[in-house]
Amino acid sequence: MSRSFYVPTAELFRHPGRRQRVSLAGPLPDVAVSSARLSDDEVRADLTLEAQGSALTVSGQVVARWVGECRRCLRPTGGEMTVVLREVFEPDPVEGETYPLAADHVDLTPALRDSLALALPLAPLCDEACPGPDPEAHPVAVEGEVASDGGNGIGG
């Protein structure tokens, strides 16, 4: 497992209220929804970490490329997305609200995965004006009907 998104925090907690900027990059495999997923390119995160008592706040931007299938024409599509990340990490996380914080490091991977998965398009389009499949190349046939056009699937 990659440790691209592990950040040591011991020094940060020695000075409460101190901020630390980090730039991280690495793969996040298997992040997908319906017909879109993160590409195999690296995910880039520019974040600020701040120690607050026993908790750590993380904020910044995450940039990732995604790929998918157009919901109309079914051709490959994709793009780049930027997600604003604002999360809290603590030793005793509240499920669904905060993320776990280890004694000497934080693993940002779960928060990045969740944020990026929520930002992926559920029904991607290659273009807002995509007309869909070419009717000549993809004729519609209704089950039970006999084509009277010589078998090309266009009713008559």
KAQUI-V850812 format. One record per pair of residues at least 12 apart in sequence whose ideal C-beta (glycine too) atoms are under 10 Angstrom apart, sorted by the first residue. I is the first residue (numbers start at 1). GAP is how many residues later the second one is. D is the distance in Angstrom with one decimal. If there is no record, write none. Layout:
i = [I	I]
gap = [GAP	GAP]
d = [D	D]
This chain:
i = [1	1	2	2	2	2	2	3	3	3	3	4	4	4	4	4	4	4	4	4	4	4	5	5	5	5	5	5	5	5	5	5	5	5	5	5	5	5	5	5	6	6	6	6	6	6	6	6	7	7	7	7	7	7	7	7	7	7	7	7	8	8	8	8	8	8	9	9	9	9	9	9	9	9	9	9	10	10	10	11	11	12	12	12	12	12	13	13	13	13	13	13	13	13	13	14	15	16	16	16	16	16	17	17	17	17	18	18	18	19	19	19	19	19	19	20	20	20	20	20	20	21	21	21	21	21	22	22	22	22	22	22	22	22	23	23	23	23	23	24	24	24	24	24	24	24	24	24	24	25	25	25	25	25	25	25	26	26	26	26	26	26	27	27	27	27	27	28	28	28	28	28	28	28	28	28	28	28	28	29	30	30	31	31	31	31	31	31	31	31	31	31	31	32	32	32	32	32	32	33	33	33	33	33	33	33	33	33	33	33	34	34	34	34	34	34	34	34	35	35	35	35	35	35	35	35	35	35	35	35	36	36	36	36	36	36	36	36	36	36	36	36	36	36	36	36	37	37	37	37	37	37	37	38	38	38	38	38	38	38	38	38	38	38	39	39	39	39	39	39	39	39	40	40	41	41	41	41	41	41	41	42	42	42	43	43	43	43	43	43	43	43	43	44	44	44	44	44	44	45	45	45	45	45	45	45	45	45	45	45	45	46	46	46	46	46	47	47	47	47	47	47	47	47	47	47	48	48	49	49	49	52	52	53	54	54	54	54	54	55	55	55	55	55	55	55	55	56	56	56	56	56	56	56	56	56	57	57	57	57	57	58	58	58	58	58	58	58	58	58	58	58	59	59	59	59	59	60	60	60	60	61	61	61	61	62	62	62	62	62	62	62	62	62	62	62	63	63	63	63	63	64	64	64	64	64	64	64	64	64	64	65	65	65	65	66	66	66	66	66	66	66	66	66	67	67	68	68	68	68	68	68	68	69	69	69	70	70	70	70	70	70	70	70	71	71	71	71	71	71	71	71	72	72	72	72	72	72	72	72	72	72	73	73	73	73	73	73	73	73	73	74	74	74	74	75	75	75	76	76	77	77	77	77	77	77	78	78	78	79	79	79	81	81	81	81	82	83	83	83	83	83	83	83	84	84	85	85	85	85	85	85	86	86	87	87	87	87	87	87	87	87	88	88	89	89	89	89	89	89	89	91	93	98	99	99	135	135	136	136	138	139	139	139	139	140	140	140	141	141	141	142]
gap = [106	108	24	25	26	27	107	23	102	104	106	20	21	22	23	24	38	39	41	104	105	108	17	19	20	21	22	23	38	40	42	57	101	102	103	104	105	106	107	108	18	20	96	99	100	101	102	103	13	15	17	40	42	49	51	82	98	99	100	101	12	14	94	96	97	98	40	42	47	80	92	93	94	95	96	97	93	94	95	40	93	37	38	39	44	94	38	39	40	41	42	43	88	90	91	37	36	34	35	36	37	38	33	34	35	36	31	32	33	29	30	31	32	38	40	27	28	29	30	31	36	25	26	27	28	39	23	24	25	26	27	36	38	86	21	22	23	24	37	18	19	20	21	22	23	36	38	84	88	16	17	18	19	20	21	38	16	17	18	19	83	86	12	13	14	15	16	12	13	14	15	17	34	36	81	84	85	88	89	84	83	87	12	33	35	81	82	83	84	85	86	88	89	34	35	36	84	85	88	33	35	83	84	85	86	87	88	89	90	91	34	35	37	86	87	88	89	90	32	33	34	35	36	39	42	85	86	87	88	89	30	31	32	33	35	41	42	43	45	81	83	84	85	86	87	88	29	30	31	41	79	80	83	26	27	28	29	40	43	75	78	79	81	82	25	26	27	28	29	39	40	41	25	27	22	23	24	25	26	37	39	21	22	23	19	20	21	22	40	66	69	70	73	17	18	19	20	21	38	13	15	16	17	18	19	38	40	63	66	67	70	14	15	16	17	39	12	13	14	15	38	39	40	61	64	65	12	37	40	57	59	36	38	37	35	36	37	38	47	33	34	35	36	37	38	43	46	31	32	33	34	35	42	43	45	50	29	30	31	32	33	27	28	29	30	31	41	43	48	50	53	54	25	26	27	28	29	23	24	25	26	21	22	23	24	19	20	21	22	23	46	49	50	53	54	57	17	18	19	20	53	15	16	17	18	19	48	51	52	55	56	13	14	15	16	12	13	14	15	50	53	54	55	58	12	57	52	53	54	55	56	57	58	54	55	57	53	54	55	56	57	60	62	63	50	51	52	53	54	55	59	61	51	52	53	54	55	57	58	59	60	61	52	53	54	57	58	59	60	61	65	52	58	59	64	51	55	58	48	50	44	47	48	49	50	53	43	46	48	42	45	47	35	38	39	40	37	29	32	33	34	35	36	37	31	35	23	26	27	29	30	31	25	29	12	19	21	23	24	25	27	28	13	23	12	13	17	18	19	21	22	12	17	13	12	15	18	19	16	18	15	13	14	15	16	13	14	15	12	13	14	13]
d = [9.8	8.6	5.4	6.2	8.6	8.7	8.2	8.3	9.1	8.1	8.8	6.1	6.7	2.4	7.0	8.3	8.1	8.2	9.2	9.0	8.0	9.6	9.5	5.6	9.1	6.2	9.9	8.0	8.3	7.1	9.5	9.9	8.8	6.5	4.1	4.6	9.1	8.7	6.0	9.3	8.9	9.8	9.0	5.4	7.3	5.4	7.6	7.9	7.9	5.7	7.4	8.4	6.5	9.1	8.7	10.0	6.3	5.3	8.3	6.6	9.6	9.9	9.9	6.4	5.1	8.4	7.2	7.2	6.3	8.7	7.4	7.9	8.5	6.4	5.7	5.4	7.9	4.6	7.9	9.4	9.5	6.2	7.9	4.7	7.4	9.1	4.8	9.8	9.3	8.2	10.0	8.0	9.5	9.2	8.7	8.4	7.1	9.1	5.2	6.9	6.9	9.5	7.1	6.8	7.1	9.6	9.1	7.2	6.1	5.5	6.9	4.8	8.5	9.3	9.7	8.9	7.2	4.8	7.7	8.5	9.8	7.6	7.3	5.4	7.9	8.2	7.7	7.8	5.4	7.9	6.5	9.1	8.4	8.9	7.4	7.2	5.2	7.8	9.2	9.4	8.3	7.4	4.7	8.2	7.2	9.8	9.2	7.2	8.9	9.6	4.6	6.8	4.8	7.3	9.7	9.4	5.8	6.5	8.8	8.8	8.9	9.4	9.7	6.9	8.1	6.1	7.0	9.9	10.0	8.7	4.9	9.9	9.5	7.3	7.1	6.2	5.9	6.7	9.5	9.7	8.6	9.9	8.6	8.2	8.8	8.6	5.5	9.1	9.8	5.4	5.3	9.8	7.4	9.1	9.7	8.8	10.0	7.5	7.2	9.8	9.1	9.9	6.0	8.5	9.5	4.8	8.1	6.0	9.8	10.0	8.2	9.2	9.0	8.3	8.5	5.3	6.9	8.6	9.7	5.0	4.5	8.5	6.9	9.0	9.3	9.5	8.5	8.2	7.2	6.4	5.5	7.2	3.5	7.9	9.8	8.6	8.1	9.5	9.8	9.7	9.8	4.6	5.1	7.4	8.5	5.1	6.6	6.3	6.8	9.4	10.0	9.3	7.1	5.5	7.1	5.7	7.9	9.9	9.2	9.1	6.2	8.5	10.0	7.5	7.6	4.2	6.1	4.8	9.6	6.5	9.6	9.3	8.7	8.7	9.8	7.4	4.6	9.4	9.4	10.0	9.1	9.4	8.4	8.9	6.4	7.2	4.5	8.5	9.6	9.8	6.6	9.4	7.0	8.6	7.1	4.7	7.5	9.8	9.7	9.2	6.5	7.4	4.6	7.7	9.1	9.2	7.3	7.1	9.8	6.6	9.9	5.1	5.5	8.0	8.2	9.7	6.7	3.5	7.9	7.9	6.7	10.0	9.6	7.4	9.9	9.5	5.5	10.0	8.8	7.3	9.0	8.5	9.5	8.8	10.0	6.3	5.8	8.7	7.9	5.6	6.7	4.3	8.2	9.9	9.6	7.6	7.1	9.0	7.2	4.4	7.3	9.7	9.7	9.1	5.5	5.8	7.6	7.4	5.6	7.8	9.8	6.4	7.5	5.1	7.7	6.5	8.5	10.0	7.4	6.6	7.0	9.7	7.8	6.4	4.7	7.8	9.9	9.7	7.7	5.7	8.4	5.7	7.0	6.0	7.0	8.6	7.2	4.6	8.0	5.4	9.2	9.2	6.0	6.4	6.6	8.8	6.5	7.3	5.2	7.8	9.8	9.9	7.2	5.9	8.3	7.5	8.6	9.6	5.5	8.3	9.1	6.5	7.2	5.2	7.8	5.5	6.2	7.6	6.1	8.4	8.5	5.8	7.4	8.0	8.6	8.9	7.8	6.7	9.7	9.0	4.1	9.4	9.2	9.7	6.9	9.0	9.1	6.1	5.7	4.0	8.1	5.9	8.7	9.8	9.0	9.0	4.4	6.3	6.2	9.1	8.5	8.9	9.2	9.6	6.5	7.7	9.0	9.9	4.5	7.2	4.0	7.4	8.8	6.3	9.0	5.4	7.5	5.5	5.5	8.4	9.6	9.4	8.7	6.8	9.3	5.7	8.5	9.2	9.7	7.9	9.0	5.3	7.0	4.0	8.2	8.8	9.7	7.9	8.9	8.4	8.3	9.7	7.6	5.3	7.6	8.5	8.6	8.4	4.9	6.0	10.0	8.1	4.8	9.9	8.4	9.6	8.4	6.6	7.2	9.6	5.5	9.3	9.6	9.3	5.9	9.9	8.3	9.3	4.6	9.2	8.7	7.8	8.9	9.4	4.0	9.0	5.2	8.8	8.2	9.6	7.7	7.7	9.8	9.5	5.1	8.6	10.0	8.4	9.3	8.8	8.9	6.3	3.4	5.3	8.9	7.0	8.3	8.3	4.6	8.9	8.3	7.4]
